[in-house]
Amino acid sequence: MDNNQLEQAILELVGRPGYQAIKPRAIARRLQMDGEQAKAVKQAVKRLVRQRVLAYDAGHRVRLAAAGGQQRGCVVGVFQRTSKGYGFVRPRNGPPSAEVEDIYIPARKAGDAATGDLVLVKVGRRRKQEPGPRGQIIEILERQTNRFVGTYFEAGGSAYVQVDGTVFAQPVYVGDPGAKNVRRDDKVVIEMIRFPSPAREGEAVIVEVLGPRGKPGVDTLSVIRQFDLPEAFALDALEEARAAAAQFRESVPDDRLDLTAETIITIDPIDARDFDDAISLVQTEHGNWRLGVHIADVAYFVRPDSALDREARNRGTSVYLPDRVIPMLPELISNGLASLQPGKLRYAKSVFMDFTPEAVPLGAEMRSSVIRSTKRLTYEQVDEFLADPETGKKQLGAKVAALLRRMHTLAMTMRRRRMELGALELTMPEVKIDLDTSGRVVGAHVVPYTESHQIIEEFMLAANQAVAQLLSQRGIPFLRRIHPPPAPHKLRALGEFVKDLGLDADDLRSRFELQRLLRSVAGTPHQYAVNYAVLRAMQRAIYGPEDEGHYALATECYCHFTSPIRRYPDLTVHRLFDTLLTGRKPRSDIEELAALGRHCSQREQRAEAAERDLTKLKLLAYFADRIGEEMDAVITGVEGFGLFVQGVHLPAEGLVHVDSLSDDYYRLDRTTHTLEGYRSGNRFRLGDVVRVAVAHVDLERRELDFRLVQPKQIIRSPQRRSTAGNGAAELYAARSKAAKQVTRKKTARRAAARKRKR
């Protein structure tokens, strides 16, 4: 078993009711492990003790640590360092919906901790003028990584690497670079010998040369190494895939439902390579609907504890980078055996759902099946058919055309009903970059969200919910897709922001009021502002066994079932599907499920971060030769040091630093997400669309700076609440006076400093 499985086995043993503290070697015996395995148990116990999950008593016997893994006055959490040296620690082990405060760590008290490290923090007394607690890192429990990607250079006869991003403010010294034949401006991977701290510089060794900076493909390889993304599959996993291919026969086994004569279609993007979901739909003589959602039976090929399963579990998800896909499963499975290709007999897990004509659910059943997809359609083809059904009927055939008409009718009815139940939908246009054959940015396009997309979305949501409800009704623990409700303080801040826009909004703790607000601003100048503000109030969706519901979808029971080719949680649900069909009692371990949920959530977040980082890197390279180029951008974040903006037509994210707003002194209002000038009253607010120009690009630090083209003019000026009769003139005069006082104080301090030097 791997380290994660071993640690889970140890925790399961130590956490059992009636457990009496015993030494690590006794734990190894209980787990029936000896020799090298017993040594692995001792090492695993040490790791868990360092993480404050386990603890030793006076006799070096092992017991559970204090609740939450905390000591008196100390917390365990993940450190995030800023480019200035200071950082923050996010406490861990709280429930998903808990409100937690980040702990501020001054630079001199951060030691040599790096971003992502698991640390033990001693929390100090909160200061009156600080918004949150502060602390000091007293121990690094676990390094996130010892390897980093950066650019090699030489200075003063020594060799250094400037690590990408803002993980380390200063370059890291590397010894003996000649061993790898590295050249100046090469992108390299380094292994840390000594992490840098305020007291000493860091030291590392070069372990891999990726290639010259700027060479096609090196940026992608850098991100793959930076996020430790997997590449080639293990040989034993590939052998299993080949064996599965050799054994697979396109026939209908007796234990599967034969659907090969049914009209079943797939609808996917035009560039899709794997097809894991297909649809059938009939209407009964009473007007009820019977919807069939047929999902590729990946579980048939990927057995528990196999080499393929090990690879899929470790990867957790496929990673969709701008110029390539890193699949969760070998392509022999994902693009071949399990892909629901038209005309091919394929094994599937089918969910049949019955609805009234008004799309009210009546019931659902699950079956293992064999299907033969009638036709592979793209979203564009479906949209063309919906726009001109008669022409489309000639092109697609009568059966497929009739199926598409039924699908459209039911999906739109389901969509209306889902919204009536309180489901939320943010209007956030998705922009994707376009690349040439060398992987360089040549433009961008908005990803359409049309009725064809909505049809598939409604049917997949229905299948996911139906499967979750079937598992829940039988009392089977499973990996749910959890979306906790927004924290109350964030909803209060959202309410203040909306009122500042001049919009009417009652208690936003009601999802229906939040839904009404989103509908009311659709297509108006406030659309960007409100949608971004609502998004910031939301929590991240995660995986776990906890029965907490899915807030945005307005459902109490939800899981991921429809994409087992690219998501491991879906594969685990498919296996539970099998146990139900065969009447077996599934093995249930809530702690193991919780650990798997954390792992899958982390892998999902890693994949998203890698995609964002590579997209940003490619856009930075694009703008490096376009200093001064102007574009429209929406304000996506407001801080005291400036405005975060993202291009409207090109998804470049950057900062307009407050120092570049030279027309006035600006103050931050966190409640309304606004920077407001003292003298002019000019305001820059979350969601405002402004005209910016590229001011500075730093590829190594992943930084893009913009400047406002017309600082006093906002392209879209939202309606402001009138300040007439409320002492506006006196207010602005007071702010102007305050700004002048700030200037005088700064001047006095500078004069005093010069006097001391003299």
FILUM-189252 format. One record per residue (C-alpha): x, y, z; residue in three letters. Coordinates in steps of 0.001 Angstrom, whole numbers, padded with zeros to 6 digits, always signed. Example, Ala and Ser with C-alpha at 12.3 -4.5 7.8 and 13.67 -1.06 7.14 Angstrom:
2
+012300-004500+007800Ala+013670-001060+007140Ser
This chain:
758
+000000+000000+000000Met+001107+003586-000605Asp+001778+006185+002111Asn-001786+007544+002083Asn-003324+004100+002433Gln-000879+003158+005195Leu-001606+006339+007140Glu-005345+005721+006795Gln-004910+002159+008093Ala-002977+003450+011122Ile-005575+006152+011830Leu-008395+003616+011513Glu-006684+001378+014094Leu-005805+004164+016551Val-009260+005742+016211Gly-011239+002579+017027Arg-013387+002630+020175Pro-011562+000996+023062Gly-008111+001437+021522Tyr-005330+001386+024134Gln-002109+003277+023316Ala+000596+000959+021971Ile+004024+001445+020423Lys+004607+001685+016641Pro+005974-001868+016388Arg+002804-003175+018043Ala+000748-001201+015524Ile+002723-002919+012754Ala+001902-006315+014257Arg-001796-005421+014502Arg-001671-004496+010810Leu+000093-007811+010081Gln+003214-006096+008783Met+006816-007033+009419Asp+010299-006343+008077Gly+010427-003364+005724Glu+006688-002867+006132Gln+007122-002409+009885Ala+009716+000302+009189Lys+007225+002006+006890Ala+004666+001959+009729Val+007143+003700+012072Lys+007844+006357+009446Gln+004130+006877+008827Ala+003500+007304+012563Val+006282+009912+012715Lys+004702+011821+009832Arg+001316+011828+011533Leu+002893+012998+014785Val+004633+015863+012969Arg+001260+016806+011520Gln-000235+016804+015047Arg-002745+014126+014079Val-001130+011526+016373Leu+000955+012018+019514Ala+003310+009991+021725Tyr+002623+009537+025419Asp+005341+009283+028088Ala+006085+005663+027158Gly+006398+006463+023448His+003041+004843+022883Arg+000848+006195+020083Val-002478+007929+020635Arg-004656+010450+018853Leu-003583+014056+019298Ala-005825+016720+020778Ala-008966+017551+018799Ala-008255+019359+015568Gly-004545+018661+015774Gly-003970+021762+017910Gln-001835+022503+020929Gln-002589+025192+023454Arg-002268+028509+021642Gly-001146+026790+018413Cys-002843+025865+015190Val-001869+023807+012159Val-002400+025307+008733Gly-001098+025976+005244Val+001245+028927+004716Phe+000987+031395+001832Gln+003938+033788+001458Arg+003669+037114-000377Thr+006349+038786-002486Ser+007044+041154+000444Lys+008127+038249+002672Gly+005189+038216+005069Tyr+002383+035724+004661Gly-000788+034134+005998Phe-001726+030752+007399Val-005141+029236+006699Arg-006016+026916+009639Pro-007035+023454+008557Arg-009212+020627+009920Asn-012295+022801+010241Gly-015603+021719+008682Pro-016060+022788+005049Pro-018595+025487+005870Ser-016779+026916+008893Ala-015703+030543+008940Glu-011953+030640+009573Val-009670+033632+009855Glu-006287+033665+008181Asp-003402+034245+010585Ile-001002+037018+009593Tyr+002679+036015+009783Ile+005257+038862+009713Pro+008307+038232+007502Ala+010685+037980+010447Arg+008465+035324+012059Lys+007930+033181+008965Ala+011317+031449+009139Gly+012111+029512+005975Asp+008529+028412+005324Ala+007483+028443+001672Ala+004057+028755+000078Thr+002038+025561+000498Gly+003972+024238+003516Asp+002017+022715+006388Leu+003121+024627+009490Val+002545+024877+013221Leu+001752+028444+014258Val+001806+029982+017694Lys-001017+032514+017696Val-000307+035823+019407Gly-002579+038450+020838Arg-004750+040270+018316Arg-003846+043940+017903Arg-006584+046544+017990Lys-005972+048019+014548Gln-005453+044692+012766Glu-008432+042899+011158Pro-007289+039400+012144Gly-004939+037404+014372Pro-001151+037308+013952Arg+001274+034556+014772Gly+004706+033006+014464Gln+005676+029802+012649Ile+007369+027569+015198Ile+007679+024396+013116Glu+007335+023259+009518Ile+005414+020014+009696Leu+005465+019099+006032Glu+006967+020722+002968Arg+004594+020990+000040Gln+007555+020446-002265Thr+011315+020608-002305Asn+011421+021190-006055Arg+010840+024454-007872Phe+011023+025800-011417Val+012966+028941-012274Gly+015337+030731-014627Thr+019101+030241-014425Tyr+021496+033209-014457Phe+024966+034155-013250Glu+026093+037160-011236Ala+029376+038018-009534Gly+030937+034714-010571Gly+028174+032691-008881Ser+025201+030794-010267Ala+021603+031504-009244Tyr+018049+030551-010105Val+015181+033002-009853Gln+012236+030812-008908Val+009076+031521-010901Asp+006307+033463-009228Gly+006584+035060-005808Thr+007444+031978-003732Val+010894+033417-002958Phe+011699+037109-003122Ala+015430+036557-003725Gln+017290+034269-006181Pro+018491+030909-004896Val+022193+030011-005092Tyr+022957+026799-007001Val+026225+024919-006893Gly+027972+023057-009722Asp+025613+024105-012554Pro+028066+022708-015106Gly+026985+019185-014207Ala+023770+019736-016195Lys+025283+021836-019020Asn+022902+024629-018128Val+023062+027948-019973Arg+021957+031432-019061Arg+018189+031981-019372Asp+017475+028248-019317Asp+014366+027153-017442Lys+015433+024610-014827Val+014108+022482-011990Val+015940+022817-008678Ile+015899+020767-005482Glu+016264+022804-002297Met+019188+022005-000019Ile+018461+024904+002315Arg+015328+027041+002141Phe+015877+030814+002250Pro+014907+032753+005355Ser+015371+036330+006602Pro+018590+035154+008294Ala+020261+033326+005393Arg+020050+032808+001662Glu+018761+029625+000138Gly+020808+026952-001609Glu+019718+024378-004187Ala+020961+022013-006861Val+019782+021840-010482Ile+018124+018486-011187Val+016682+019091-014677Glu+017147+021535-017543Val+013859+022168-019349Leu+015204+024315-022173Gly+015769+027935-023182Pro+013260+030448-021877Arg+010809+031345-024650Gly+011343+028167-026670Lys+007990+026645-027749Pro+006769+024089-025232Gly+009123+025085-022420Val+006402+027169-020739Asp+004071+024155-020631Thr+006820+021873-019347Leu+007658+024456-016660Ser+004073+024482-015389Val+003902+020678-015457Ile+007021+020521-013258Arg+005907+023418-011049Gln+002616+021721-010152Phe+004099+018217-010184Asp+001592+017098-012808Leu+001865+013484-013957Pro+002915+012680-017510Glu+003655+009136-018697Ala+001615+006310-017228Phe+003355+003539-015298Ala+004222+000497-017388Leu+002018-001867-015367Asp-000981+000431-015891Ala-000358+000492-019633Leu-000063-003298-019642Glu-003436-003577-017894Glu-005004-001262-020471Ala-003583-003362-023319Arg-004846-006565-021678Ala-008320-005033-021317Ala-008290-004103-024997Ala-007295-007604-026001Ala-010060-009194-023909Gln-012889-006812-024839Phe-015480-008177-027238Arg-018194-006095-028905Glu-021057-008301-027789Ser-024002-008136-025389Val-023434-010142-022169Pro-026449-011797-020561Asp-026205-009666-017424Asp-026516-006349-019284Arg-029544-004552-020688Leu-029423-004536-024492Asp-030044-000977-025739Leu-028291-001363-029074Thr-031549-000906-031028Ala-032472+002354-029252Glu-031945+005831-030727Thr-029127+007160-028537Ile-026896+010143-029352Ile-023909+012001-027935Thr-023525+015798-027975Ile-020036+017172-027328Asp-017672+020003-028299Pro-016415+019835-031846Ile-012853+019001-030702Asp-013836+016345-028126Ala-011776+013154-028220Arg-013655+011058-025663Asp-017408+010642-025349Phe-018538+009532-021911Asp-022242+010455-021916Asp-025128+009660-024261Ala-028860+010398-024209Ile-032108+008610-025023Ser-035595+010003-024445Leu-039108+008724-025089Val-042553+010024-024209Gln-045186+007570-022991Thr-048801+007470-024127Glu-049745+009295-020906His-047403+012173-021730Gly-044745+011290-019145Asn-041065+011368-020051Trp-038527+008550-019676Arg-035040+009996-019880Leu-032027+007717-020238Gly-028551+009009-019408Val-025925+006466-020427His-022415+006902-019012Ile-019300+005035-020131Ala-018726+002037-017842Asp-015160+002884-016875Val-015443+000771-013719Ala-015609-002351-015896Tyr-012061-001695-017113Phe-010563-000047-014002Val-010845-002486-011116Arg-010246-001477-007473Pro-006611-001704-006312Asp-005363-002373-009846Ser-002480-000496-011462Ala-004979+001496-013542Leu-006884+002365-010377Asp-003681+003461-008641Arg-002875+005819-011520Glu-006419+007198-011716Ala-006632+007744-007956Arg-003279+009487-007800Asn-004147+011788-010701Arg-007667+012425-009426Gly-008712+014246-012587Thr-007693+014946-016142Ser-005842+018249-016506Val-006916+020507-019376Tyr-004041+022827-020215Leu-004358+025381-023038Pro-002231+023316-025424Asp-002689+019722-024222Arg-004641+017333-022027Val-003061+015209-019306Ile-005621+012378-019010Pro-006602+010536-015858Met-006633+007223-017747Leu-004543+005899-020643Pro-006000+006889-024006Glu-006536+003237-024874Leu-009303+003366-022238Ile-010416+007024-022334Ser-010445+007460-026119Asn-011024+003838-027039Gly-012672+001100-024997Leu-014748+003386-022768Ala-015520+006086-025336Ser-019134+005960-026576Leu-018199+006210-030228Gln-020981+006117-032845Pro-021678+002701-034315Gly-019588+000876-031667Lys-020965-001470-029005Leu-019976+000010-025668Arg-020637-000894-022035Tyr-022497+001765-020046Ala-024090+002551-016728Lys-027621+003743-017548Ser-029864+005848-015329Val-033512+005911-016377Phe-035525+008788-014920Met-039276+009269-015196Asp-040820+012753-015233Phe-044305+014199-015570Thr-044985+016481-018568Pro-044086+019369-016201Glu-040676+017735-015456Ala-041581+016691-011901Val-039431+013617-011008Pro-041397+010391-010514Leu-038588+007897-009917Gly-035344+006473-011220Ala-033607+003146-011761Glu-030060+002076-012645Met-028930-000648-015019Arg-025714-001948-016509Ser-026212-001801-020265Ser-024768-002075-023740Val-025438+000774-026170Ile-024590+001649-029740Arg-024566+005425-030251Ser-026671+006311-033282Thr-024938+009583-034016Lys-022235+011861-032653Arg-023413+015487-032692Leu-021634+018718-031813Thr-023160+021619-029926Tyr-023010+023674-033104Glu-024985+021073-035071Gln-027703+020973-032416Val-027983+024772-032356Asp-028302+024796-036142Glu-031054+022177-035932Phe-032961+024134-033275Leu-032762+027244-035446Ala-034023+025394-038569Asp-035584+022013-037688Pro-036839+021201-041191Glu-033430+021552-042821Thr-031856+019727-039891Gly-034286+016829-040255Lys-033030+016202-043786Lys-029418+016225-042611Gln-029786+014197-039403Leu-032639+011845-040245Gly-036166+011619-038858Ala-035362+009610-035700Lys-032524+011830-034522Val-034499+014987-035369Ala-037491+013757-033371Ala-035210+012894-030434Leu-033668+016377-030477Leu-037128+017984-030430Arg-038098+015904-027398Arg-034808+016671-025655Met-035243+020402-026170His-038819+020373-024847Thr-037977+018425-021685Leu-034684+020218-020950Ala-036210+023688-021141Met-039069+022569-018874Thr-036556+021088-016410Met-034524+024277-016506Arg-037522+026472-015693Arg-038505+024195-012833Arg-034955+024130-011428Arg-034872+027926-011365Met-038273+027984-009643Glu-036757+025807-006910Leu-034027+028381-006273Gly-031032+027268-008343Ala-028507+030042-008954Leu-026840+030844-012251Glu-024078+033407-012598Leu-023695+035246-015899Thr-019924+034996-016273Met-018708+034798-019877Pro-015906+032274-020339Glu-013066+033410-022578Val-010533+030911-023983Lys-007238+031789-025640Ile-006409+030693-029196Asp-002950+029255-029882Leu-000895+028710-033014Asp+000988+025486-033757Thr+003899+026668-031574Ser+001659+027238-028558Gly+001746+031045-028790Arg-001334+033195-028213Val-002896+034563-031391Val-006236+035686-030001Gly-009174+034595-027886Ala-012826+033664-028165His-015863+033572-025906Val-017042+030039-025162Val-020737+030050-026139Pro-023411+028907-023734Tyr-026362+028085-025951Thr-029479+025954-025690Glu-027538+022890-026851Ser-025216+023299-023848His-028227+023806-021561Gln-029872+020581-022783Ile-026865+018459-021843Ile-026324+020357-018588Glu-029909+019733-017437Glu-029746+016015-018195Phe-026358+015560-016498Met-027525+017452-013399Leu-030635+015274-013254Ala-028597+012061-013525Ala-026124+013155-010848Asn-028944+014044-008491Gln-030900+010849-009179Ala-027893+008612-008475Val-027073+010522-005275Ala-030643+010141-004047Gln-030692+006391-004811Leu-027463+005881-002849Leu-028645+008076+000011Ser-032004+006302+000286Gln-030143+003016+000768Arg-027906+004490+003470Gly-024712+004005+001473Ile-021879+006467+002210Pro-020495+008003-000985Phe-018436+010930-002224Leu-020864+013809-002532Arg-020298+017062-004363Arg-020656+019594-001564Ile-021225+023306-002044His-021625+024988+001361Pro-023783+028122+001621Pro-022021+031498+001756Pro-020797+032622+005163Ala-023271+035037+006824Pro-020725+037849+007045His-020087+037600+003287Lys-023798+037802+002557Leu-024065+040885+004769Arg-021171+042488+002878Ala-022830+041542-000414Leu-026027+043224+000743Gly-024150+046430+001561Glu-022431+046352-001824Phe-025714+045894-003682Val-027350+048746-001778Lys-024388+050970-002612Asp-025151+050272-006272Leu-028628+051682-005704Gly-030326+048298-006109Leu-033144+046984-003969Asp-032291+043792-002145Ala-033905+042228+000888Asp-032312+039535+003037Asp-029795+037795+000739Leu-029718+034782+003009Arg-032738+033756+000952Ser-031583+032049-002230Arg-034747+033292-003937Phe-033840+036884-003150Glu-030319+036247-004421Leu-031786+034668-007548Gln-034111+037648-008038Arg-031161+040007-007726Leu-029182+038134-010413Leu-032166+038178-012758Arg-032786+041861-012186Ser-029293+042887-013319Val-029068+040550-016328Ala-028271+042618-019410Gly-027846+045839-017397Thr-024691+047869-016633Pro-024697+046307-013151His-024399+042732-014444Gln-020605+042445-014123Tyr-020526+044086-010696Ala-023231+041957-009111Val-022108+038651-010630Asn-018493+039164-009526Tyr-019634+040178-006043Ala-021862+037092-005720Val-019021+034881-006939Leu-016698+036312-004270Arg-019312+035564-001602Ala-019569+031914-002624Met-017532+029085-001143Gln-015643+026524-003194Arg-017369+023253-004056Ala-015532+020179-002725Ile-015856+016392-002434Tyr-016683+014631+000816Gly-019106+012196+002492Pro-020777+014915+004584Glu-024487+015435+003927Asp-024311+019214+003419Glu-026070+019671+000092Gly-025228+021782-002939His-026133+025421-002384Tyr-025912+026753-005947Ala-027934+023882-007400Leu-030556+024090-004636Ala-030387+020380-003896Thr-029766+018528-000660Glu-028295+015464-002349Cys-025812+015600-005200Tyr-022765+013730-006501Cys-020621+013493-009622His-021476+010444-011721Phe-021413+011508-015374Thr-017666+011853-016136Ser-015755+008777-014914Pro-013252+009073-017776Ile-011888+012313-016355Arg-012906+012439-012641Arg-012050+009843-009997Tyr-015020+010651-007692Pro-017366+009622-010532Asp-015535+006304-010802Leu-016070+005606-007082Thr-019803+006248-007497Val-019898+003843-010481His-018437+001116-008260Arg-021167+001687-005660Leu-023629+001459-008559Phe-022313-002072-009199Asp-022712-003122-005571Thr-026348-002026-005615Leu-027062-003920-008833Leu-025466-007114-007535Thr-027025-006896-004083Gly-023668-006798-002312Arg-023143-004633+000747Lys-020524-001993-000070Pro-017562-001504+002235Arg-018105+001796+004045Ser-015490+003811+005893Asp-016399+007444+006472Ile-012864+008446+007450Glu-011407+006839+004348Glu-014044+008549+002187Leu-013285+011897+003829Ala-009574+011474+003104Ala-010334+010525-000508Leu-012588+013562-000816Gly-009807+015856+000405Arg-007389+014238-002048His-009755+014606-005016Cys-010580+018192-004081Ser-006872+019013-003886Gln-006211+017384-007252Arg-009072+019325-008809Glu-007742+022584-007378Gln-004231+021745-008577Arg-005517+021150-012106Ala-007406+024450-012119Glu-004386+026332-010771Ala-002083+024816-013403Ala-004474+025763-016212Glu-004756+029331-014885Arg-000993+029641-014459Asp-000145+028425-017958Leu-002852+030600-019496Thr-001423+033578-017634Lys+002123+032700-018687Leu+001141+032510-022352Lys-000722+035818-022109Leu+002287+037447-020423Leu+004479+036310-023320Ala+001887+037750-025707Tyr+001869+041146-023977Phe+005647+041326-023451Ala+005959+042788-026972Asp+002820+044902-026686Arg+003603+047450-023977Ile+001140+050302-024288Gly-001571+048240-025990Glu-005031+049283-024804Glu-007994+047096-023922Met-011260+047111-022014Asp-011106+045349-018653Ala-013463+044572-015794Val-012432+045188-012183Ile-012390+041750-010503Thr-010858+042719-007168Gly-010356+045871-005102Val-007581+046187-002516Glu-005871+049066-000766Gly-002841+048705-003038Phe-004784+048738-006295Gly-007329+047229-008658Leu-007227+043719-010074Phe-008620+043706-013599Val-009287+041136-016311Gln-009556+041818-020024Gly-013055+041653-021465Val-012045+040240-024845His-008722+038654-023809Leu-008642+036950-020365Pro-005471+038680-019152Ala-005397+039317-015401Glu-003288+042093-013945Gly-003004+044907-011422Leu-003560+048626-011670Val-001385+049781-008769His-002794+052566-006636Val+000441+054533-007152Asp-000466+054863-010833Ser-003718+056633-009885Leu-001922+059954-009676Ser-004989+062180-009948Asp-005949+061742-006273Asp-005354+059915-003004Tyr-007554+056827-002747Tyr-009006+054972+000209Arg-010409+051444+000312Leu-013954+050664+001397Asp-013944+046883+001888Arg-017691+046654+002426Thr-018529+048125-000982Thr-015380+046838-002769His-014537+050408-003752Thr-011490+052671-004090Leu-012629+056259-003695Glu-010648+059452-004191Gly-010491+061922-001293Tyr-010802+065083-003384Arg-012628+064158-006557Ser-014949+061497-005186Gly-013958+059399-008199Asn-014748+055735-007468Arg-013511+052462-008852Phe-015690+049557-007894Arg-015851+045804-008344Leu-017423+045087-011743Gly-016662+048475-013316Asp-015399+048243-016891Val-012385+050496-017465Val-009957+051268-020272Arg-006420+050132-019472Val-003056+049887-021193Ala-000298+047325-020657Val+002343+048991-018462Ala+004763+046262-017355His+005289+042515-017859Val+007412+040241-015636Asp+007389+036677-016941Leu+009408+035197-014065Glu+007236+036679-011327Arg+004018+036057-013294Arg+003100+039729-012986Glu+001195+041971-015391Leu+000701+045645-014552Asp-001808+047909-016244Phe-002387+051635-016094Arg-005685+053410-016551Leu-005837+055205-019877Val-008277+057809-018566Gln-008096+057725-014761Pro-011160+059895-014241Lys-013399+058150-016747Gln-015098+054827-016272Ile-016381+053334-019510Ile-019530+052026-017892Arg-020621+054236-015036Ser-023181+052429-012883Pro-025957+054532-011442Gln-024897+056083-008157Arg-027097+056906-005256Arg-027574+060657-005091Ser-025607+062451-002382Thr-027544+065720-002813Ala-028762+067097+000495Gly-026434+064801+002448Asn-023544+067202+002907Gly-021593+065985-000148Ala-019635+069228-000459Ala-018653+069140+003212Glu-017723+065458+002916Leu-015408+066017-000051Tyr-013886+069085+001612Ala-013110+067070+004734Ala-011530+064299+002660Arg-009447+066845+000761Ser-008269+068306+004047Lys-007394+064824+005318Ala-005423+064108+002154Ala-003441+067337+002577Lys-002673+066409+006190Gln-001357+063024+005030Val+000884+064781+002496Thr+002228+067221+005119Arg+003014+064373+007499Lys+004913+062469+004796Lys+006895+065609+003928Thr+007757+066168+007589Ala+008931+062578+008008Arg+011181+062810+004944Arg+012696+066095+006214Ala+013381+064542+009618Ala+015038+061546+007971Ala+017317+063811+005888Arg+018244+065761+009022Lys+019217+062564+010865Arg+021450+061502+007950Lys+023227+064865+008027Arg
